[in-house]
Amino acid sequence: MDMKPGMKPMNIQLHIEELVLHGFAPGDRYRIAEAVERELQRLLAEQGAPNLFDDDVELPRIDAGAFNVKPNAKSETVGEQIAQAIYGGISQ
């Protein structure tokens, strides 16, 4: 990530206690979760942290909205879509 001179890198810890998904096979949960983690890391690295992370903040709930998943979508693709929805939810 390109940083302006004098800026120090941020250390962000994001803990998702529970992610509720309906309509997915239980066996896909770990692959989906790993894809969510990878995509959130990528989004934060490339697009930066929303102003929300300027202070120590705890959000009891984030409404990430809805998204459409194509039939037979790969777990990784689903995880990426979820992460993008979460990032959009915390960016508002």
Beta strands, then each sheet from edge to edge (+ up, - down):
end
